[in-house]
Amino acid sequence: MAERGNSPNFAPKARLVQDARPVGGWQGWDTHRKVPGRGPPGLLIFAGVSAFCVWGLWRIAKSNQRREADKQEAREARINLIPLLQAEEDRRFLREHKDRIEEEALIMRDVPGWTVGESPYKTRWMPPYSKPHAL
């Protein structure tokens, strides 16, 4: 058998170096937990959320007041227009009533004893129903 150092098939003898601690020992390890700061305290978070909720409710109240003022303005505008709309409806009713009377006179001209415009029913007169104006 060939010797290790003299043969071309073997590498020269290497010196084995054992991994050992350094002189003076290893540096100490810090085994304490390194937890970052926990953030703001709970009372501060609660105060912030409460302030945000109060601000939001204040905005809702202001928005409701503004919307109610707009509704009131529209309501007043419609109330102020009711006499004009009623006058238009009265003119329309009188025009149609006149046309009905003329048509009745034309249709019933040959009927003896018929008085034009007089109702055959014995009831109290009520104006015809028309679409009510929304308030």
C-alpha positions in Angstrom: 0.0 0.0 0.0 1.3 3.4 -0.9 1.9 6.0 1.7 -0.4 8.9 1.8 2.1 11.7 1.3 4.3 10.1 -1.4 1.6 8.8 -3.8 0.2 11.0 -6.5 -3.3 9.7 -5.7 -3.4 11.1 -2.2 -3.4 14.7 -1.0 -0.8 15.8 1.4 -1.6 15.4 5.0 -3.8 18.3 6.2 -3.6 19.6 9.7 -6.9 19.1 11.4 -8.1 22.2 13.2 -10.8 21.7 15.8 -13.5 24.3 16.2 -13.1 25.5 19.8 -14.1 28.5 21.8 -11.9 31.5 21.4 -9.5 32.5 24.0 -11.3 34.3 26.8 -14.6 32.6 25.9 -17.6 33.4 23.8 -19.3 36.8 24.0 -22.4 36.7 26.1 -25.8 36.6 24.5 -28.6 39.0 25.4 -31.5 36.8 26.1 -33.9 39.5 27.1 -36.9 40.2 24.8 -36.6 43.2 22.6 -40.2 44.2 22.3 -40.9 47.6 20.6 -43.0 50.2 22.4 -46.6 49.1 22.9 -48.1 52.2 21.3 -50.4 54.8 22.8 -52.2 53.9 26.1 -55.7 52.6 25.9 -57.2 55.8 27.5 -55.7 57.9 24.7 -57.2 55.5 22.0 -60.5 55.6 23.8 -60.4 59.5 23.9 -59.5 59.7 20.3 -62.3 57.3 19.1 -64.8 59.1 21.4 -63.8 62.5 20.0 -64.1 61.2 16.4 -67.6 59.8 17.2 -68.7 63.1 18.7 -67.4 65.0 15.7 -69.2 62.6 13.4 -72.5 63.0 15.3 -72.1 66.7 15.2 -71.6 66.6 11.4 -74.7 64.5 11.1 -76.7 66.9 13.3 -75.6 69.9 11.2 -76.5 68.0 8.0 -79.9 67.1 9.3 -80.5 70.8 10.3 -79.5 71.9 6.8 -81.7 69.3 5.1 -84.6 70.2 7.4 -84.2 73.9 6.5 -84.2 73.0 2.8 -87.4 71.0 3.2 -89.0 73.9 5.1 -88.1 76.3 2.4 -89.6 74.0 -0.3 -92.7 73.5 1.9 -93.2 77.2 2.2 -92.7 77.7 -1.5 -95.4 75.1 -2.2 -97.7 76.7 0.4 -97.2 80.1 -1.3 -98.1 78.6 -4.7 -101.3 76.9 -3.5 -103.6 80.0 -4.2 -102.2 80.3 -7.7 -102.6 76.6 -8.4 -106.1 76.7 -6.9 -107.1 79.6 -9.1 -105.8 77.7 -12.2 -107.8 74.6 -11.1 -111.0 76.8 -10.6 -110.6 78.3 -14.1 -110.2 74.8 -15.6 -113.2 73.6 -13.7 -115.4 76.5 -14.8 -114.3 76.0 -18.4 -115.1 72.3 -18.3 -118.4 73.0 -16.5 -119.4 75.5 -19.2 -118.6 72.9 -21.9 -120.6 70.3 -20.1 -123.6 72.6 -19.8 -123.4 73.5 -23.5 -123.2 69.8 -24.4 -126.1 68.9 -22.1 -128.2 71.7 -23.7 -127.4 70.3 -27.1 -128.1 66.6 -26.1 -131.3 67.3 -24.1 -132.9 70.0 -26.2 -135.7 67.7 -27.4 -136.6 66.5 -23.8 -139.7 68.4 -22.5 -139.4 69.8 -19.0 -135.6 69.4 -18.8 -133.8 72.3 -17.3 -130.2 72.5 -18.3 -127.6 72.5 -15.5 -130.0 71.2 -12.9 -129.0 67.9 -11.4 -131.6 65.1 -11.4 -130.3 64.0 -8.0 -131.2 65.7 -4.8 -127.8 66.0 -3.2 -125.5 68.7 -2.0 -123.1 70.0 -4.6 -119.4 69.1 -4.1 -116.6 70.2 -6.3 -115.1 67.4 -8.4 -112.1 65.7 -7.0 -108.9 66.7 -8.6 -105.3 65.7 -7.8 -104.4 67.2 -4.4 -101.4 69.4 -4.3 -98.7 67.9 -2.3 -97.6 69.9 0.7 
